[in-house]
Amino acid sequence: MDGTGLARRSVEETTAAAAEIRLRTGTPPCLATVLVGEDPSSVTYVKMKRNRCARAGIESRHVALPAGSTTEDVVAAVTTLSKDPGVHGILLQHPMGPHIDERAAFEAIAPEKDVDGVTMHSFAAMGFGLPGFVSCTPGGIMRLLDAYEVDLAGKHAVVVGRSAILGKPAGMLLLGRNATVTYCHSHTADLSSIVRQADVLVAAVGRPRFITGADIKPGAVVIDAGYNEGNVGDVDFGTAAERASLITPVPGGVGPMTIAVLLEQTVAAASRQLGLS
């Protein structure tokens, strides 16, 4: 499953939509990024997102906070951005450090600017099937499944992972498409036997090559949402590809779609806030 090609086409559409917003209002869509500290991976990730924004015609504003910032400092910075009419979307990079209450920081993001889909409001909207912003990686997964015309109705989907911004919302979105969803995680007893039942498998456990080809049901669709050191996913691609009907590579699968959805939702947020939709 080619996430790179699909993401490219998505970003082209987003770029055109951003240009239309600028033409009609004189205001470009704007994404604010907030980074606490100087973790090298986070710094690189935020820089990449800002570069992608620039290429898509989305203005970016960056707020860098010291590593020693308190929860109150982060909440105050995010609250200021939430109240700023010139900012249409907010990305709060995590992890922020064990001394910061990340949930409190996320909840300072105004729902209409939560283009990364990390607040409780967005989580509830995903669960209830209501309008709102989806978590970007699960949203990217659904777009991949749609692009490859995977019929989810009645299928057994197994999600290995339970994070609040990946595993849990991915399962809710699959359930909303009439799949029967089983959540698993690293503590699930006899995990392999459950994974072997999956018509659609989403691996999001954060362990390199945790799932092997022997665990894959012949003909299953395999979505590897893991990303580990050395550009390695949660699925052993070589052995899994021998049994899967469709499979995402790492890199080049889910990752590009995550950023594509972030850009798409930023432009959608700007359109709503500027009264165009």
C-alpha positions as CSV (number, residue, x, y, z in Angstrom):
1,M,0.0,0.0,0.0
2,D,1.7,3.1,-1.3
3,G,1.2,5.8,1.4
4,T,3.8,8.1,-0.3
5,G,1.9,8.3,-3.5
6,L,-1.5,8.7,-1.9
7,A,-0.1,11.4,0.5
8,R,1.3,13.3,-2.5
9,R,-2.1,13.4,-4.2
10,S,-3.7,14.4,-0.9
11,V,-1.3,17.3,-0.3
12,E,-1.8,18.5,-3.9
13,E,-5.5,18.9,-3.2
14,T,-4.7,20.5,0.2
15,T,-2.3,23.0,-1.5
16,A,-5.0,24.0,-3.9
17,A,-7.5,24.4,-1.1
18,A,-5.1,26.6,0.9
19,A,-4.5,28.8,-2.2
20,E,-8.2,29.2,-2.6
21,I,-8.6,30.3,1.0
22,R,-5.8,32.8,0.7
23,L,-7.3,34.1,-2.6
24,R,-10.8,34.6,-1.1
25,T,-9.8,36.0,2.3
26,G,-6.3,37.3,2.0
27,T,-5.4,35.1,4.9
28,P,-3.4,31.8,4.6
29,P,-4.2,28.9,6.8
30,C,-1.9,28.9,9.8
31,L,-0.6,26.0,11.9
32,A,1.1,26.7,15.2
33,T,3.6,24.2,16.6
34,V,4.6,24.0,20.2
35,L,7.7,22.2,21.3
36,V,8.9,21.8,24.9
37,G,12.6,21.2,25.2
38,E,15.1,20.1,22.5
39,D,14.6,16.4,22.1
40,P,16.4,15.7,18.8
41,S,13.6,13.5,17.4
42,S,10.9,16.0,18.3
43,V,12.9,18.9,16.9
44,T,13.4,17.0,13.6
45,Y,9.7,16.0,13.4
46,V,8.5,19.6,14.0
47,K,10.9,21.0,11.5
48,M,9.7,18.5,8.9
49,K,6.0,19.4,9.5
50,R,6.8,23.1,9.2
51,N,8.6,22.5,5.9
52,R,5.6,20.5,4.6
53,C,3.3,23.3,5.6
54,A,5.4,25.8,3.7
55,R,5.3,23.7,0.6
56,A,1.5,23.4,0.9
57,G,0.9,27.1,1.3
58,I,0.2,26.9,5.0
59,E,1.8,29.4,7.3
60,S,3.5,28.0,10.3
61,R,4.2,29.6,13.6
62,H,6.5,28.0,16.1
63,V,6.6,28.3,19.9
64,A,9.7,26.9,21.5
65,L,9.5,26.4,25.3
66,P,12.4,25.6,27.6
67,A,12.7,22.0,28.8
68,G,12.1,23.2,32.4
69,S,8.7,24.7,31.5
70,T,5.9,23.7,33.9
71,T,2.5,22.4,33.0
72,E,1.2,25.9,33.7
73,D,3.7,27.4,31.2
74,V,2.6,25.0,28.5
75,V,-1.1,25.5,29.2
76,A,-0.6,29.3,29.1
77,A,1.2,29.1,25.7
78,V,-1.4,26.8,24.2
79,T,-4.3,28.9,25.5
80,T,-2.8,32.0,24.0
81,L,-2.7,30.3,20.6
82,S,-6.2,29.0,21.0
83,K,-7.5,32.6,21.5
84,D,-5.5,33.9,18.5
85,P,-7.7,34.4,15.4
86,G,-4.6,34.3,13.2
87,V,-3.9,30.7,14.2
88,H,-6.2,28.0,12.8
89,G,-4.6,24.8,14.0
90,I,-2.4,23.8,16.9
91,L,0.1,21.0,17.1
92,L,1.5,20.3,20.5
93,Q,4.5,18.0,20.1
94,H,4.9,15.2,22.6
95,P,6.5,13.7,24.7
96,M,6.9,16.9,26.8
97,G,8.7,15.4,29.8
98,P,7.5,13.5,32.8
99,H,7.1,16.6,34.9
100,I,4.3,18.0,32.6
101,D,0.7,16.9,32.7
102,E,0.3,16.2,29.0
103,R,-3.5,15.7,29.2
104,A,-3.9,19.2,30.8
105,A,-1.7,20.6,28.0
106,F,-3.7,18.9,25.3
107,E,-7.0,20.1,26.7
108,A,-5.9,23.7,26.4
109,I,-6.2,23.3,22.6
110,A,-9.5,24.8,21.4
111,P,-11.6,22.0,19.8
112,E,-11.9,23.9,16.5
113,K,-8.1,24.1,16.4
114,D,-7.3,20.5,17.4
115,V,-6.1,19.5,13.9
116,D,-4.0,16.7,15.4
117,G,-7.0,15.1,17.1
118,V,-5.6,14.8,20.6
119,T,-8.2,16.3,22.8
120,M,-11.0,14.5,24.7
121,H,-13.5,16.5,22.5
122,S,-12.0,15.0,19.4
123,F,-11.8,11.5,20.9
124,A,-15.5,11.7,21.8
125,A,-16.4,12.9,18.3
126,M,-14.6,9.9,16.8
127,G,-16.3,7.6,19.2
128,F,-19.8,9.0,18.4
129,G,-19.2,9.4,14.7
130,L,-19.8,13.2,15.0
131,P,-18.1,16.0,13.0
132,G,-14.6,16.8,14.3
133,F,-11.0,16.2,13.7
134,V,-9.7,12.7,13.8
135,S,-6.3,11.7,15.2
136,C,-4.0,12.0,12.2
137,T,-2.5,8.5,12.1
138,P,-5.8,6.7,12.4
139,G,-7.3,9.1,9.9
140,G,-4.4,8.3,7.5
141,I,-5.1,4.6,8.0
142,M,-8.7,5.0,7.0
143,R,-7.8,6.9,3.9
144,L,-5.4,4.2,2.9
145,L,-8.1,1.6,3.4
146,D,-10.5,3.6,1.3
147,A,-7.9,4.2,-1.5
148,Y,-7.4,0.5,-1.8
149,E,-11.1,-0.2,-1.6
150,V,-10.9,-2.4,1.4
151,D,-14.5,-3.3,2.4
152,L,-14.6,-3.2,6.2
153,A,-18.2,-4.2,6.8
154,G,-18.4,-7.4,8.7
155,K,-14.7,-7.9,8.7
156,H,-12.8,-8.8,11.9
157,A,-10.3,-5.9,12.6
158,V,-7.7,-6.5,15.2
159,V,-5.9,-3.5,16.6
160,V,-2.7,-4.2,18.6
161,G,-2.1,-1.1,20.7
162,R,-4.2,1.1,22.9
163,S,-2.7,4.6,22.9
164,A,-5.2,7.4,23.1
165,I,-4.1,8.9,19.8
166,L,-3.5,5.8,17.7
167,G,-4.8,2.4,18.9
168,K,-8.0,3.4,20.5
169,P,-9.2,5.9,17.9
170,A,-8.2,3.5,15.1
171,G,-10.5,0.9,16.5
172,M,-13.4,3.4,16.9
173,L,-13.0,4.5,13.3
174,L,-13.0,0.9,12.1
175,L,-16.1,0.2,14.2
176,G,-17.8,3.1,12.6
177,R,-17.3,1.4,9.3
178,N,-19.1,-1.7,10.5
179,A,-16.0,-3.8,11.2
180,T,-16.0,-6.0,14.3
181,V,-13.1,-4.8,16.4
182,T,-10.8,-6.5,18.9
183,Y,-8.3,-4.5,20.8
184,C,-5.1,-6.2,21.9
185,H,-1.9,-5.1,23.5
186,S,1.4,-6.4,24.7
187,H,-0.2,-8.0,27.8
188,T,-2.9,-9.8,25.8
189,A,-2.9,-13.6,26.6
190,D,-2.2,-15.8,23.5
191,L,-1.9,-12.7,21.3
192,S,-0.8,-14.6,18.3
193,S,-4.0,-16.7,18.1
194,I,-6.1,-13.5,18.1
195,V,-4.0,-11.8,15.5
196,R,-4.3,-14.8,13.2
197,Q,-8.1,-14.2,13.1
198,A,-7.7,-10.7,11.7
199,D,-9.1,-9.8,8.3
200,V,-7.6,-6.4,8.9
201,L,-4.7,-5.9,11.3
202,V,-3.5,-2.6,12.7
203,A,-0.1,-2.9,14.4
204,A,0.5,0.0,16.8
205,V,2.3,-1.5,19.7
206,G,5.7,0.2,19.4
207,R,7.8,-2.9,19.3
208,P,10.1,-3.6,16.3
209,R,9.0,-6.7,14.2
210,F,6.7,-7.7,17.0
211,I,4.3,-9.4,14.6
212,T,5.7,-11.9,12.1
213,G,4.3,-13.6,9.0
214,A,3.3,-16.7,11.0
215,D,0.8,-14.5,12.9
216,I,-0.9,-13.2,9.7
217,K,-4.1,-14.8,8.3
218,P,-3.6,-15.5,4.6
219,G,-5.2,-12.7,2.6
220,A,-5.3,-10.3,5.5
221,V,-4.8,-6.5,5.1
222,V,-1.9,-5.4,7.3
223,I,-1.5,-1.8,8.4
224,D,1.8,-1.3,10.2
225,A,1.5,1.9,12.2
226,G,4.7,1.3,14.2
227,Y,7.9,3.3,13.7
228,N,10.9,2.1,15.6
229,E,14.6,2.9,15.6
230,G,16.2,2.0,12.3
231,N,13.1,2.7,10.2
232,V,11.6,-0.6,11.4
233,G,7.8,-1.2,11.9
234,D,5.9,-3.3,14.3
235,V,5.5,-6.0,11.6
236,D,8.2,-8.1,10.1
237,F,7.5,-6.9,6.5
238,G,9.3,-9.7,4.6
239,T,7.5,-12.6,6.2
240,A,4.1,-10.8,6.5
241,A,4.1,-9.7,2.9
242,E,4.1,-13.4,1.9
243,R,0.7,-13.9,3.5
244,A,-1.0,-10.5,3.4
245,S,-3.1,-9.4,0.4
246,L,-2.2,-5.8,1.2
247,I,0.5,-4.4,3.5
248,T,2.0,-1.0,4.3
249,P,5.7,-0.6,4.3
250,V,7.8,1.2,6.9
251,P,8.7,3.8,5.8
252,G,6.4,4.9,3.0
253,G,3.1,3.6,4.3
254,V,1.2,5.1,7.2
255,G,3.8,7.9,8.0
256,P,3.3,10.1,4.9
257,M,-0.5,9.8,5.4
258,T,-0.3,11.1,9.0
259,I,1.3,14.4,7.8
260,A,-1.1,14.6,4.9
261,V,-4.1,14.4,7.2
262,L,-2.6,17.0,9.5
263,L,-2.3,19.5,6.6
264,E,-5.7,18.6,5.3
265,Q,-7.3,19.2,8.7
266,T,-5.4,22.5,9.2
267,V,-6.9,23.8,5.9
268,A,-10.3,22.5,6.8
269,A,-10.1,24.3,10.2
270,A,-9.1,27.5,8.5
271,S,-12.0,27.3,6.1
272,R,-14.4,26.9,9.0
273,Q,-13.0,29.7,11.1
274,L,-12.8,32.1,8.2
275,G,-16.5,31.4,7.4
276,L,-16.0,29.6,4.1
277,S,-17.5,26.3,5.1
